[in-house]
Amino acid sequence: MQTGTGNYPSERTGPQVDSRIQHEIGKHLSAHYDDIVNEPVPDKFMQLLEKRAIRDAKDIGAANGRFKALRDDLLASIPNLRAFAVSLTGSSERADDVSCRRPS
C-alpha cells in the first residue's frame, strides 16, 4: 500500500491500494456478480418503475400547467410594466429598453 503526500485532496484520503491489486479485485468481483447483472429485472420492480414513471409524468404535467399560468400572468402584466417604465424614464423609447412588448 502507498500513502499520499497530502498535496492534493485525493491524496488526503489515507492509504491507497495499488492499481494492479484493484484490477485483480475488479476481475474477481465481475466474475462473481456477472450472473446477477445478467438476470432479468424482476416483474415487481418493473411494476414499481412503471408506477413511478406514470406519477412523474403527472407531476410534470401539473408543473407545466403552473408554468403556463405564470407565463400568461407575466405576459398580461407587460403593458402595465411598460407604462411604469415610461413613468420612470419619461421616454417611451427608453422605456422600451427596460421593458418588452407582448409577442404577437
N, C-alpha and C positions, 0 to 999 in steps of 0.2 A: 504494500500500500504506500501511496505517496501522500504527503500533506501539501497544501497550497502555501504560497508565500504570504497570502493575505493582502496582496496588492490589488486584487480585483474581487468584486462581490462573490463571483462564482467560486473563488478560491477560499473564501472565508467559511465555507460550509463544513470544513473538517476533512478527515481522511477521504481519499478518493480511490476507487477501485481501478486497477489497470485496465486499459481498453481490451486487451486480449481476454481477460477474465470476464469482463462484461459481455464480450461476444460469445464466449462459451456458455455463460448463464443464459443468454438470449436464445441460443440454439436449443438448450435443454427445455426451457420454458415453451418455446414454439412447438417442439416435438410433443410435449406433454399436453398442451392445450389445443393443438390443431383439430382434434376430433370435436371438441366443444365449439370451436369457432365455426366449423363447417356444418354443425347441426342446424336444422331449420328453426326459425323463430317460433316459439310455442303459440298456439291459437289464442290463448288467454291474453298474452302480451300483445298480439296483433290487434285484438279487440280493444284493449286499453288505448293503444296508439290511435286507432280509428276514432274512438270517442274523443280523445284529446284533440285530434285534428278537426273534428266537427265543432267542438267547443271553441277552438282557436278561430275558426272561420266565422263563427257567430260574433265573437269578440271583435274581430277585425271589421265586420260589417257594422257593428254598433259604433265603433270608433270612427269609421268613415262617415257615418251619419252625423256624428258630433262635429267632426272637422268641416263637413259641408255646411252645417248650420253656422259655425263660427265664420267660415269664409263668406257666406251670404251676408251675415251681420256686418262684417268688416267692409264689404263692398257697398252695402247700403249706407254706411256712415261716411263714405268718401266725399260726397258733396258737402256735408257739414264740416268735415275736416279741412276741405279746400277753402270754404268760407272763413273758417277760423284762421287759416294760413294767410288769406288776403287781409284779414283784420290785423294780423300781427305785422305783416311786411308792408302793407299799404300799396301793394302792387300785385296784380293778378299774374304778371309774368314771373315775378319772384316767388309767388305762392305756388306756381306750377312746379318750380324746382323743389319745393318742400313736399308737395302732395302729388297725387297722380289722379288721372281721370279714370272713371269706371270703364273697363274694357267693353267694347261693343260686341 
